Amino acid sequence: MSLDTTLIGVPDAAQDPPHGIEVCPDCGLIQQLPPLQGRGKLACPRCGHVLERTSGRSINAALAMTLSALFLLIPANFLPLLSVDIFGVHHQSVLASGIWGVAEQGWPLVALILALELLVLPFFRFSTLAMVLLQLDTGHYPYWLGRMFRWSEWLDQWAMLDVFLIGFGIGYERVAPFLPIEVGTGGWCVVGLAFLSMLTRATLERREIWRRIGPNMESLDPDQDYIGCGHCGMPVHAQQEGQNCPRCAAKIWRFKPRATMRTLAFALAGFFCYPFAYLFPMEYNYQIGKMEGYTIMTGVMKLIDAHFLLFAAIIFMASIVIPFLKLFSLSWFFISVRIHSVKRLRLKTEIYRLIKTIGRWSHVDVFTVTVFLPLMHLSGLLAVYVGYALPAFLAVVVLTMIATELFDPRALWAAYLKESHE
């Protein structure tokens, strides 16, 4: 066991008493954390993972925004999202309209995933987080608090209202040049929810919440072997491997068992769906007897032709660059673990953090289709249909997100740790 400390941006904090011992979730390094005063951050000296930061963080602000988001969920789900007039025919959509349209066109599994990401999981995300923050605010620490916060963090990856905001904007801009379209009350509530979701994430300091939930380790026996929880970072005796973490109730492993092979299985499934996502159209537009299909790349070119260069760049990055980067990176990680490579470990870990953060934003193109699908409909004259590429592309996005979640970045450092102990 080794203890390391790094302090960035707080010149006098090293003189204060220790702030507990934590384990880096990305490389497994056990570290003594000094307290942060003022604006600053603590980063792992081995892999660069930011363990804690104080700049712009406030539990009270996060609680206020979480409760506000819960309040906005009802009008966002039930009030009109967008409305449009087509040759005197008025069409109106709510958040679930596009999801229902996907299901009606014969893609119930796609619709189920979208319903979970846009309707169900945001409610559970904000509900669980609100319960945790309210308990902390009142000074109550029930036994389930750590487990609840762990669930809320997992839900944050899959509650997609902030990603939907980009798809909402692109879908609006695709319709606005041709038809009179208005954003309804529900649409403005969705915009507010998206910003509240991002602000909640930005103001929430997870390390401070885990410290309040406890228990915390203030000292360790240097003659004992310790491992850390891969989720909340609590160190425990190595003999407790496979047991539940005392703080967050997750299973504690030095390295997640079979995580690398599970990651490979989901990555290979993503590779299988990848060509179908780009060769087939994402959508078909029917206009007065003429059917035209749009692949992801032709959609990007259409946005460029319409001079929506920012949106074209977003779709290109989210739908083409990010999925390729995720599949390439996961393959690189698997090979590195299998051959016990000790090269560029910090770079690999930084890439892992990057793809885990940006992977969810690949949903943008799917959400764009669901925004204007229920609006562009006039019997016999105008319609939008889901193409075969949309379910294939959604499969790539979801499978690679699951693969990234399953991967244990500490496995990248296993060979390095073995060499350093020999």
SULNORPE-V877067 format. One record per residue. N is the residue number from 1. SS is DSSP state (A for helix, B for strand, O for the rest). Layout:
BEGIN
n,ss
N,SS
N,SS
END
This chain:
BEGIN
n,ss
1,O
2,O
3,B
4,B
5,O
6,O
7,O
8,B
9,O
10,O
11,O
12,O
13,A
14,A
15,A
16,O
17,O
18,B
19,B
20,B
21,B
22,B
23,B
24,O
25,O
26,O
27,O
28,O
29,O
30,B
31,B
32,B
33,B
34,B
35,O
36,O
37,O
38,O
39,O
40,O
41,B
42,B
43,B
44,O
45,O
46,O
47,O
48,O
49,O
50,B
51,B
52,B
53,B
54,O
55,O
56,O
57,O
58,O
59,A
60,A
61,A
62,A
63,A
64,A
65,A
66,A
67,A
68,A
69,A
70,A
71,A
72,A
73,A
74,A
75,A
76,A
77,A
78,A
79,O
80,O
81,O
82,B
83,B
84,B
85,B
86,B
87,O
88,O
89,B
90,B
91,B
92,B
93,B
94,O
95,O
96,O
97,A
98,A
99,A
100,A
101,A
102,A
103,A
104,A
105,O
106,O
107,O
108,A
109,A
110,A
111,A
112,A
113,A
114,A
115,A
116,A
117,A
118,A
119,A
120,A
121,A
122,A
123,A
124,A
125,A
126,A
127,A
128,A
129,A
130,A
131,A
132,A
133,A
134,A
135,A
136,A
137,A
138,A
139,O
140,O
141,O
142,O
143,O
144,O
145,A
146,A
147,A
148,A
149,A
150,A
151,A
152,A
153,A
154,A
155,A
156,A
157,A
158,A
159,O
160,O
161,A
162,A
163,A
164,A
165,A
166,A
167,A
168,A
169,A
170,A
171,A
172,A
173,A
174,A
175,A
176,A
177,O
178,O
179,O
180,B
181,B
182,B
183,B
184,O
185,A
186,A
187,A
188,A
189,A
190,A
191,A
192,A
193,A
194,A
195,A
196,A
197,A
198,A
199,A
200,A
201,A
202,A
203,A
204,O
205,O
206,A
207,A
208,A
209,A
210,A
211,A
212,A
213,A
214,O
215,O
216,O
217,B
218,O
219,O
220,O
221,O
222,O
223,O
224,O
225,O
226,B
227,B
228,B
229,O
230,O
231,O
232,O
233,O
234,O
235,B
236,B
237,B
238,A
239,A
240,A
241,O
242,O
243,O
244,B
245,O
246,O
247,O
248,O
249,O
250,O
251,B
252,O
253,O
254,O
255,O
256,O
257,O
258,O
259,A
260,A
261,A
262,A
263,A
264,A
265,A
266,A
267,A
268,A
269,A
270,A
271,A
272,A
273,A
274,A
275,A
276,A
277,A
278,A
279,A
280,O
281,O
282,O
283,B
284,B
285,B
286,B
287,B
288,O
289,O
290,B
291,B
292,B
293,B
294,B
295,O
296,A
297,A
298,A
299,A
300,A
301,A
302,A
303,A
304,A
305,A
306,O
307,O
308,O
309,A
310,A
311,A
312,A
313,A
314,A
315,A
316,A
317,A
318,A
319,A
320,A
321,A
322,A
323,A
324,A
325,A
326,A
327,A
328,A
329,A
330,A
331,A
332,A
333,A
334,A
335,A
336,A
337,A
338,A
339,O
340,O
341,O
342,O
343,O
344,O
345,A
346,A
347,A
348,A
349,A
350,A
351,A
352,A
353,A
354,A
355,A
356,A
357,A
358,A
359,A
360,A
361,A
362,A
363,A
364,A
365,A
366,A
367,A
368,A
369,A
370,A
371,A
372,A
373,A
374,O
375,O
376,O
377,O
378,B
379,O
380,O
381,O
382,B
383,B
384,B
385,B
386,B
387,O
388,A
389,A
390,A
391,A
392,A
393,A
394,A
395,A
396,A
397,A
398,A
399,A
400,A
401,A
402,A
403,A
404,A
405,A
406,A
407,O
408,O
409,A
410,A
411,A
412,A
413,A
414,A
415,A
416,A
417,A
418,A
419,A
420,A
421,A
422,O
END
